[in-house]
Amino acid sequence: MSDTTATRGSYAKTADRRRDILDAAFEVFAESGYTNGSLRTVADRVGLSQAGILFHFKSKTGLLQAVLDLRDERSREYFATVTSPGIEALRGFLEVVRMNCEEPGMIELYAILAAEGTAEEHPAHEYFRGRYDWIGAQARQSFIVMREEGTLRPGVEPGHAARSMMAIVDGLQLQWLYGRTKFDLVADVRTHLQSLVTVAL
């Protein structure tokens, strides 16, 4: 075996181990939140010591950030295919909601961390503030474009529409977690958005 082959094998094993840690951390934070979720629990689930976890991630905060970044990859990749704001961006948003329903643990994680993160000292505080700012700005721009195109319902203000969209999704997701078979989350979000625009979603 050449040194190059051995090095590539080591990189692959390291990447696999990091992914195992991230998957375990995602489960632990979704179950217990960041504050109560411990590195020891994460380590136990992947058969490592806490020092082993910290070899790959320098701190618990760094691990949390890596988990959030990993779980955002899919949404970022999907939205990269939506090249312009407007009705297609809203349809893309609905598709992300649908994809999230396929992974309830992600909804649980974000629900817990978004609540915990309201405290300024929480390590997820800036992440969620930035996330809300970004989603809000993107949604507002889409509603502005639709107003200019004449597809936004009369009297709907783009900033309010963007905020109501985020509030509806957050609130419905919490209710959905309590009874996932009781209603169609995507259908309810679509119904709200449809009340804002004149074209079919």
N, C-alpha and C positions, 0 to 999 in steps of 0.2 A: 504494500500500500504506500502510495506517495505521500509526501508531507501535505501536498495540496488537497488530496482526497481526504486525508485525516482532518485537515482544517475545516473543509466543507462539512464533513460529518459532525464535527464539534459545533459548528454554527447551527446546523439543522437541529441538533439535540437541544442547544440552548434556546432556540426559537420555540421549539415544541414545549420545553419546560416553562418558558415565559407565558405561553398561551394557556398551559394548564393552570398556572398560578392565577392568571387573569380570569379564567372561567370560574375558579374556586372563589376568588375574591368577589366576583360579581354575585355569586350565590349567597355568600356570607353577608355582603352589604345589602342585598335585596331582602334577606331574612331579618337582619338585625339593625340595619342602618350603619352609617359610618362610625358613629360615636360608640355604639355597643358591639360592633363587629370587630373582632380581635385578629391580629396577625397570627396568633397561636392557632385559632380555629382554621384560618386559611392554610397555615402550614400543615396542620393535621390532615386536611383533606387531600393534600398532594404528597404527603409522606416526606415532608422536609422539616427542618428546624426553622425557627424564626430567623436565625442568621442566614439560612439558605434563601429565605424570601428576600431578605435585605441585600443579598448578593446580586439579585436581579433587579430589585427596586430599592432605591436608597432609603425610602421611608414609607410609612403608611400613607402619607399624603401623596407621595409619588405614585404609589400603587393605585390609589383612588383615581388620580388624574388619568393614569393609563387605562383603567377600566372605562371611564367616561369617554375617552378618546376612541377606544376600540368600539364601543357601542354606538358612537356617532358616525363611524366610517360608512356604514351602509346608507344612512340618510344623506351624507355628503356625496357619496358616489351616485346616488339616485338623482339628487337635485342638480348634479353636474350635467345631467342630460336635459334639464329644463333650461333652455338658453335665455329665456326672456320672461319678465314678470307678466302677469295677467291671468287669464282663465286657466291656462295650462299649468301655471304654478299652483293654483288652488287644487287642480286635479292631482298634481304631484303630491301635495300635502295630504290629500285623502289617501293616496296610495301608501304613504309612509305610516299613517294611522293604521291602515290595514295590515302592513307588515309587522307593526308593533304588536298587534293582537296575536300574531303567531308566536310571540315570545313574551308571555305575560310577566315573566321575571323582570324584563326590562322596564315595563310599566311600573311594577312594584318598586324597583330601585329608584326610578326617577321621582315617584310620588314621595318616598321616604326622604330622599336627599334634598328634594326641592323644599320640603318643609323644614328639615334640619338646617338647610343652607341659608335660611333667612337671617340667621345670626351672622354678623359681620366677621366674627373670628373663625367661622367654620371654613374648612379648606375648600368646600365646594361653592362658597358664596359667590366668588367672582365668576366661576364657571357658569352658574345658573343666571347671574345677572347678565353676563355677556350673551348667553344663549337666548334669553328672553328678548334682549335688545335686538339681536340679529334676526330672530324669527319675526318679531314685531315690525322691524324695518322692511323686511322682505314682503311681508303680507300687506303692509300699508302701501308699498310701491305697486303691488299687484292691483290693489283696489283703486289706486289713483289711475293706473293705466286703464282699468275697466270703466272708470268714470269718464275718461277722455274718449273711450270707444263707444260709450253709451250703453254699456252692459251692466253697469252698477245701478241698482234700483234708486229712484229719485229719493232724496232726503238722507241717504246713507253717507255718513262721513267716513273717509278711509281710515283715519286713526282709530276711531271707535270700532269700526268693523274689524280691524286687526286685533285690537284688545279683546273684543268679544269672542273672536275665533279662538284665541289662546285660552280664554277663561272657560269656554264651552268644552274644549278638549280636555283641559285639566280636570274640570269637575266631572265630566262624563267618565273619564278614565277611573277616577276614584270609585264612582258608583259601579262601574263595570267590574272592578276588582272584587266587590262584595257579592256579585251575582252574575258571573260571566255568561250564563245561558239565558238571562232574563231579557236582554235586549241586544240589538245589533249596534255596536258602538260606531262603526263606520257609517251606517245608515242614519244615525242620529246626528252625527257631525255633518254629513252631507245635507240633511234637512235644514240645519241652521245656516250653512253656507248658501244653500239655495234661496233662502229668504233674503239674502243680500244682493243677489245677482239675477239677471233676467235670462241668462242662457243656461242650458241643462248641464249639470255636472255629471 
